[in-house]
Amino acid sequence: MTIRARHRPDLWGPVLLAMPPMIAELSRNRDAAARGEVEDLGFLHAETLIGKDGPWVVQYWRSVEQLYAYATDPDHAHLPAWKRFNAAARKHPGAVGVWHETYVVPASGIESVYVGGAAVGLARAVGTVPVAARGKAARERLASAGGPAGVTPR
């Protein structure tokens, strides 16, 4: 989200406040799906970051198909919020912006190394394995097939 009209919280506030209920809905579903109670929507994890232009939310999904299914389902929080944003954006163009970037990356194309820090990003979304389990050098680890995306030396 990019706040362009800082003096108009009436325009960017609803956009800002729309994300937490979506993340809560997705987190509840993830946890209930892990218990076998509901169908898994595919959401793995989200990280919220604050930058000079506004907040960023990085989300991790099991598949792009599940992301698109959630985003377009009228029974979930995203589609109604998206419709509200689009209606407001047409009335007040340029006050607030949102952007989405979607990347589909095979597991063999990912390496995340965590040394003495918090398990964030992919490590928090999918777990970790010791570096040695996938090879000594980055070249070896990236060439290895399968396994969780995050790796942590132990």
Backbone bond lengths (Angstrom), bond angles and torsions (degrees), N, CA, C in turn:
res aa  C-N    CA-C-N  psi(-1)  N-CA   C-N-CA  omega(-1)  CA-C   N-CA-C  phi
1 M - - - 1.446 - - 1.518 107.72 -
2 T 1.315 116.44 137.41 1.452 121.92 177.29 1.524 108.60 -121.38
3 I 1.303 116.19 121.08 1.465 121.60 179.46 1.519 107.97 -88.46
4 R 1.317 116.92 114.91 1.463 121.93 -179.74 1.522 112.35 -100.63
5 A 1.315 117.31 -30.09 1.467 121.82 -179.62 1.533 107.83 -115.64
6 R 1.331 115.29 78.54 1.474 120.17 -176.07 1.528 112.06 -57.51
7 H 1.304 117.05 -28.65 1.466 121.82 -178.72 1.527 112.46 -77.89
8 R 1.349 117.78 0.88 1.462 121.68 -178.37 1.524 112.20 -121.88
9 P 1.343 117.14 65.46 1.468 118.47 179.01 1.528 112.21 -61.46
10 D 1.328 117.18 -19.26 1.458 119.60 176.07 1.534 111.38 -65.56
11 L 1.339 116.85 -21.82 1.463 120.68 179.28 1.533 112.28 -95.60
12 W 1.335 118.27 -40.79 1.458 119.00 -178.56 1.531 113.12 -92.21
13 G 1.317 117.85 -20.48 1.464 120.71 179.72 1.521 113.40 -58.24
14 P 1.343 118.75 -48.01 1.464 118.67 178.85 1.535 113.49 -60.68
15 V 1.322 116.83 -33.51 1.464 120.05 177.84 1.526 109.08 -67.68
16 L 1.322 116.25 -45.94 1.462 121.54 178.55 1.529 110.94 -59.60
17 L 1.311 116.82 -42.73 1.460 121.52 -175.84 1.526 113.67 -78.39
18 A 1.328 117.88 -10.82 1.463 120.65 -179.69 1.527 112.47 -76.26
19 M 1.323 117.85 -29.10 1.469 120.05 -174.34 1.529 113.76 -71.21
20 P 1.330 121.05 -45.63 1.474 118.55 -177.58 1.531 114.78 -55.30
21 P 1.341 120.31 -41.85 1.467 117.81 177.00 1.529 113.47 -63.87
22 M 1.336 117.01 -33.16 1.466 119.77 177.69 1.526 110.44 -66.08
23 I 1.333 116.37 -46.59 1.463 120.09 -179.90 1.532 110.07 -64.39
24 A 1.325 117.20 -39.02 1.470 120.24 177.53 1.527 110.63 -63.40
25 E 1.335 117.09 -44.32 1.466 121.27 178.28 1.529 110.53 -59.59
26 L 1.321 116.10 -46.33 1.459 120.78 -179.13 1.526 111.70 -66.19
27 S 1.322 117.26 -39.68 1.469 121.03 178.63 1.524 111.20 -65.76
28 R 1.333 116.95 -42.03 1.474 120.16 176.60 1.525 110.20 -60.62
29 N 1.342 116.71 -43.94 1.456 120.21 179.55 1.523 110.78 -62.65
30 R 1.338 117.42 -45.22 1.469 121.41 -179.80 1.523 110.15 -56.77
31 D 1.333 116.38 -46.15 1.463 120.86 -177.94 1.531 111.24 -68.06
32 A 1.337 117.16 -42.07 1.464 120.49 178.85 1.529 110.92 -67.56
33 A 1.329 117.47 -36.67 1.466 120.97 177.29 1.520 110.67 -65.54
34 A 1.326 117.45 -37.35 1.466 121.35 178.10 1.528 110.99 -63.39
35 R 1.336 116.38 -29.22 1.471 121.24 177.41 1.523 111.34 -86.94
36 G 1.348 117.91 -1.77 1.455 121.92 179.80 1.514 114.15 78.78
37 E 1.319 118.17 18.81 1.463 121.92 -175.20 1.521 113.64 -90.03
38 V 1.330 117.88 -27.65 1.464 122.05 -177.52 1.524 109.65 -141.75
39 E 1.324 115.51 167.49 1.464 120.64 174.57 1.524 109.31 -70.76
40 D 1.310 116.84 136.75 1.462 123.22 -179.03 1.529 110.01 -73.93
41 L 1.341 116.71 123.31 1.466 120.92 177.16 1.525 111.96 -77.51
42 G 1.327 118.43 -15.12 1.454 121.73 176.75 1.515 115.45 100.62
43 F 1.320 117.64 -3.51 1.469 121.44 178.81 1.521 109.06 -72.17
44 L 1.344 116.76 132.34 1.458 120.86 178.73 1.519 112.62 -104.25
45 H 1.352 117.24 -46.34 1.463 120.05 -174.73 1.523 109.37 -173.01
46 A 1.318 116.26 161.64 1.467 122.21 174.32 1.520 109.59 -139.36
47 E 1.309 115.80 143.63 1.472 123.27 174.32 1.524 107.02 -119.46
48 T 1.324 117.78 131.64 1.457 122.24 176.36 1.518 108.86 -103.09
49 L 1.320 115.86 130.25 1.456 122.80 -179.52 1.522 108.23 -124.58
50 I 1.313 117.22 148.02 1.459 121.57 178.60 1.524 108.26 -113.60
51 G 1.327 115.78 127.43 1.458 121.56 178.81 1.521 110.27 -125.54
52 K 1.322 116.88 177.17 1.465 120.40 -176.72 1.526 112.87 -66.36
53 D 1.319 118.04 -24.52 1.459 121.08 -179.59 1.524 112.81 -95.34
54 G 1.317 117.91 -4.72 1.455 120.77 -179.65 1.519 111.43 137.95
55 P 1.320 117.33 -176.12 1.462 120.91 -179.17 1.528 111.83 -78.81
56 W 1.315 114.78 151.77 1.457 123.08 174.30 1.521 106.79 -124.24
57 V 1.294 116.97 142.23 1.463 121.25 173.61 1.521 107.20 -125.11
58 V 1.319 115.63 119.15 1.458 121.40 176.55 1.520 106.60 -99.57
59 Q 1.326 115.93 123.94 1.456 120.76 -178.58 1.522 110.13 -113.93
60 Y 1.322 115.39 148.73 1.455 122.75 177.31 1.529 107.52 -118.54
61 W 1.328 115.82 128.57 1.461 122.87 -176.80 1.523 109.96 -125.68
62 R 1.309 115.65 151.19 1.458 121.65 178.22 1.535 110.58 -66.89
63 S 1.338 117.47 -37.37 1.470 120.61 179.40 1.526 109.24 -154.31
64 V 1.314 115.26 155.23 1.457 120.67 177.77 1.537 110.10 -68.38
65 E 1.327 116.85 -31.23 1.463 119.95 177.80 1.532 110.99 -62.73
66 Q 1.333 116.54 -41.29 1.463 119.80 178.56 1.529 110.99 -68.54
67 L 1.315 117.61 -37.40 1.465 121.18 175.87 1.521 109.98 -59.56
68 Y 1.328 117.26 -50.44 1.467 120.78 -179.05 1.527 111.66 -63.89
69 A 1.316 117.14 -38.05 1.470 120.42 178.81 1.526 110.24 -62.19
70 Y 1.333 116.87 -44.67 1.464 120.11 178.09 1.524 110.52 -63.35
71 A 1.315 116.71 -46.97 1.470 121.52 -175.07 1.521 112.91 -61.18
72 T 1.312 117.91 -27.64 1.470 120.92 -175.88 1.519 114.00 -106.22
73 D 1.315 117.86 3.75 1.471 121.66 -178.18 1.526 110.21 -86.00
74 P 1.322 118.29 116.47 1.470 120.51 -178.43 1.529 113.99 -67.21
75 D 1.331 117.54 -12.79 1.463 120.77 179.25 1.526 113.00 -86.16
76 H 1.329 116.84 -1.29 1.461 121.09 178.66 1.526 109.72 -116.29
77 A 1.314 116.53 169.52 1.473 122.24 -169.81 1.530 114.81 -69.83
78 H 1.337 119.06 -26.46 1.465 120.04 -172.23 1.522 113.75 -66.21
79 L 1.312 118.59 -52.98 1.472 120.64 -173.00 1.526 112.75 -60.33
80 P 1.324 120.35 -45.93 1.477 118.70 176.47 1.536 112.60 -60.95
81 A 1.338 117.09 -39.14 1.470 120.19 178.55 1.524 110.40 -66.08
82 W 1.319 117.48 -39.99 1.462 122.25 179.73 1.530 110.20 -64.05
83 K 1.305 116.94 -40.99 1.476 120.68 178.11 1.529 110.35 -64.81
84 R 1.333 117.32 -41.89 1.469 120.09 177.37 1.519 110.91 -62.67
85 F 1.339 117.18 -42.85 1.462 120.36 179.18 1.522 110.46 -61.36
86 N 1.309 117.74 -47.30 1.466 120.66 -178.46 1.522 111.69 -61.57
87 A 1.325 117.65 -39.79 1.468 120.21 177.99 1.520 110.75 -64.04
88 A 1.332 117.44 -44.16 1.467 120.96 179.78 1.522 110.84 -67.69
89 A 1.338 117.49 -38.36 1.464 121.20 -179.21 1.526 111.26 -64.73
90 R 1.313 117.08 -33.63 1.467 119.90 177.18 1.529 111.18 -69.06
91 K 1.330 117.15 -35.22 1.473 120.78 179.68 1.514 112.19 -76.53
92 H 1.336 117.42 -32.48 1.473 122.32 -176.21 1.533 109.64 -133.20
93 P 1.314 118.00 68.48 1.468 119.79 -176.91 1.529 112.07 -61.61
94 G 1.315 115.18 139.33 1.454 120.70 176.01 1.514 116.01 85.96
95 A 1.331 119.51 -3.90 1.465 121.07 -178.53 1.517 111.78 -75.21
96 V 1.312 116.50 -39.36 1.461 122.17 -178.92 1.526 107.65 -149.75
97 G 1.299 115.55 144.45 1.457 119.90 178.54 1.510 111.22 -129.72
98 V 1.295 114.33 155.47 1.463 120.59 172.69 1.517 107.50 -128.10
99 W 1.298 115.70 155.03 1.458 119.98 174.27 1.512 108.97 -143.00
100 H 1.307 114.05 146.48 1.463 121.50 177.58 1.523 107.05 -126.03
101 E 1.297 116.04 137.88 1.453 121.90 170.45 1.519 106.57 -128.62
102 T 1.313 116.48 130.97 1.455 121.03 -179.80 1.524 108.53 -119.93
103 Y 1.319 115.92 128.49 1.454 122.09 178.21 1.515 108.55 -122.50
104 V 1.303 116.70 133.30 1.454 121.92 173.22 1.521 105.66 -110.16
105 V 1.336 115.99 114.30 1.456 121.53 -174.01 1.529 108.85 -125.82
106 P 1.331 117.70 124.82 1.468 118.65 176.75 1.530 110.20 -67.55
107 A 1.318 116.73 150.33 1.471 121.03 -179.30 1.518 111.67 -55.54
108 S 1.331 117.56 -31.58 1.462 119.89 -179.74 1.525 111.98 -71.54
109 G 1.327 118.34 -8.68 1.455 121.74 179.90 1.510 113.86 -104.87
110 I 1.328 117.43 15.74 1.463 121.51 -174.87 1.522 110.12 -124.08
111 E 1.318 115.87 136.18 1.462 120.15 167.51 1.517 107.49 -141.73
112 S 1.300 116.14 128.50 1.460 122.73 174.39 1.517 106.50 -131.00
113 V 1.320 116.56 122.96 1.459 120.85 -179.81 1.524 108.20 -113.02
114 Y 1.316 116.39 129.18 1.462 123.07 -179.20 1.522 107.78 -119.69
115 V 1.321 117.15 117.88 1.455 121.54 -179.64 1.525 108.63 -122.72
116 G 1.310 117.22 107.45 1.456 121.89 174.77 1.520 115.27 66.30
117 G 1.305 118.22 16.80 1.459 120.54 -179.44 1.516 110.81 -119.55
118 A 1.294 114.71 -177.58 1.460 120.75 179.65 1.524 110.17 -72.23
119 A 1.307 116.05 149.57 1.460 121.09 173.65 1.520 107.53 -78.67
120 V 1.322 116.21 100.37 1.464 122.34 179.73 1.525 108.47 -121.51
121 G 1.320 116.94 173.55 1.456 120.87 176.06 1.510 112.39 58.62
122 L 1.323 115.89 -132.50 1.462 120.67 -177.48 1.519 112.88 -61.05
123 A 1.334 117.60 -36.32 1.467 119.62 179.67 1.516 111.03 -59.95
124 R 1.303 116.38 -40.43 1.469 119.27 179.04 1.524 111.07 -73.34
125 A 1.331 116.34 -32.51 1.463 120.60 -178.07 1.522 112.85 -73.87
126 V 1.339 117.76 -41.43 1.466 119.76 -172.24 1.518 114.78 -126.66
127 G 1.327 118.64 -3.37 1.451 120.01 179.48 1.519 112.11 95.73
128 T 1.320 115.41 -178.52 1.465 121.50 -175.64 1.515 110.69 -133.39
129 V 1.310 114.79 161.36 1.465 122.79 170.71 1.520 106.79 -136.51
130 P 1.328 118.20 153.83 1.463 119.30 177.29 1.525 111.23 -62.45
131 V 1.312 116.70 145.73 1.462 121.39 -179.77 1.523 110.63 -53.44
132 A 1.331 117.60 -46.43 1.462 121.26 -175.92 1.527 112.49 -58.98
133 A 1.321 118.60 -24.64 1.457 121.48 -179.63 1.521 111.96 -67.16
134 R 1.324 117.29 -18.85 1.472 120.43 -178.05 1.520 112.38 -119.09
135 G 1.331 118.26 2.71 1.458 121.18 177.72 1.506 111.66 125.09
136 K 1.337 116.22 156.87 1.463 120.81 -178.45 1.515 112.72 -76.52
137 A 1.308 117.99 -40.08 1.459 122.20 -175.62 1.528 110.69 -104.56
138 A 1.316 115.49 153.57 1.465 120.58 178.88 1.525 111.09 -54.47
139 R 1.323 117.72 -40.57 1.469 122.04 179.95 1.533 110.25 -57.93
140 E 1.330 117.08 -42.56 1.466 121.47 178.74 1.524 110.75 -67.02
141 R 1.326 116.51 -44.77 1.465 120.21 -177.17 1.522 111.39 -63.70
142 L 1.332 117.30 -41.61 1.462 120.26 179.37 1.530 111.59 -68.27
143 A 1.320 116.86 -28.77 1.457 120.68 179.27 1.525 112.36 -78.96
144 S 1.347 117.58 -18.60 1.463 120.02 -177.66 1.525 109.23 -70.55
145 A 1.275 116.12 144.92 1.472 120.98 -178.50 1.512 110.50 -98.38
146 G 1.321 116.04 146.67 1.455 121.87 175.04 1.495 113.74 71.39
147 G 1.327 115.67 -171.39 1.458 121.78 -179.55 1.507 111.97 81.01
148 P 1.321 116.68 162.52 1.457 120.77 178.52 1.527 111.51 -61.56
149 A 1.308 117.08 151.77 1.458 121.86 -177.31 1.520 112.13 -70.94
150 G 1.325 119.32 -39.58 1.461 121.80 -177.16 1.513 111.39 -81.20
151 V 1.308 116.75 141.55 1.466 120.25 176.53 1.502 109.71 -129.35
152 T 1.321 117.57 139.07 1.448 122.31 179.97 1.519 109.86 -130.64
153 P 1.329 118.40 126.96 1.457 118.15 174.37 1.529 110.33 -65.74
154 R 1.296 116.03 137.01 1.471 120.81 178.08 1.487 110.63 -125.88
